[in-house]
Structure formats: structure tokens, C-alpha cells
């Protein structure tokens, strides 16, 4: 009889706090046992942190949160929202673009309630939005900011990721398949961690009556404009996990 203790799997995922990200981001959250917002790394201008894409007459367009001018070497958690950020303009843009979406009224009210209260940084705002999206999709994965963990030993890149997974008592690390080239499975194995990769699954749905081809990879807001949250929540539990 094998009396060795069973080690319970603890799958950790780690991503920068994106602004209303696409469905695949929520598939990563749903597939993990603990999700870490990597907010204490350098901000990347014109990435997914302060902007995303919505649908306007069948074409993908950008919408964004205006940030205060500051050094681009600052960490995400220190980047402030511009005082002149025009929330009304952003809401009007989305209101017009989704004027024919079946859930427009409900979703616009939901979004305005989330964007109206002040936030001390883009990281704080994005965390608020991500948690609200998870609640809407019935995803209950615990979420922690990396800046709330132990500061570590000044490690970067793969070594810092391993350190964060260990700080969360992780046995597995789950990363989007597109970023798999950044990591070496042997380094994770040496640290006692299984490296896994998630391939996103983006089911097509009717966008604005189907007059245009389906545009995948838009902000989760697009999916929630055209589909009930229970449907999108079921999609968030899809995705193909591969062992690296």
C-alpha cells in the first residue's frame, strides 16, 4: 500500500492586468486555481493595459483609458489615469457602436458604474474591471496582485515567474500558448513545477446580425453585448491545456 501523501495540484496563472481583455484571458483565469495580476513590471505603451478593441460596423476599433504623461519605465501599478480622461466620450463611442446589440442597455449601465469611481492607477481600475467580469461570468478563481506578494530577490523574467509560483505554493504554472517560447520547461521542472500552456478557444457568435464576418479576439465587452453572461461564462471554461 502506498502511504505517501498526495500533493494537491495548485495551478497558478500570471498575467499583466489588461483592460477589459478578450475571452482567452478569462479562460486562463478560469483554468487556474490562483490567478496573479503581474502589476509590478514595466508598463508597455500601446499594449493591452490601457486599451482594447471593440466592434464598429464589422471592423475592430480601439478604445482606451487615457493615462497621465509619465516615464514609460514605471511599473504598471504606478501609472495614473489622466485627469482629463473623458469618460463620457468613451461611453458615447461604445453606445453608438453597439446600438443594435441585444444587451447594450444592461452592459452600458454596468460599464459606466465600473468606470465612474476614481482609481489611483490603471492597475487598480483594471483589477476592478477584471473582478467584475469574473463575477458576471461566475468565475471564482482567487485573484492576487503580484505587488502584494513578497518583493523577492530582484529576479526578472522566467526566474521571477518561478519565484511567484513558489510564493503561491504552486505545483503547476499555466501560460498562454503564444508565450510558451519565453520559458524553458527544464527550469520549471528543476523548481518542482509543471509548465503548462493554454490554447484559447474563441467560439464565433452573431455580431450585429451577422452582416459581416465574425471578428475574434475583441474585448470581452463585445461577447457580453451579444450573449447572455451564462453563455460567455461557459465559453470561459473552454481552452486546451497542453504540457510543455
Secondary structure by P-SEA (a helix, b strand, c coil): ccccccccbbbbbbbcccccccaaaaaaaaaccbbbccccccccccccccccccccccbbbbbbccccccccccccccccccccccaaaaaaaaaaaaccccaaaaaaaaaaaaaccccccaaaaaaaaaaaaaaaaccccbbbbcccccccccccaaaaaaaaaaaacccbbbccccccccccaaaaaaacbbbbbbbbbbbbcccccccccccccccaaaaaacccaaaaaaaaabbbbbcc
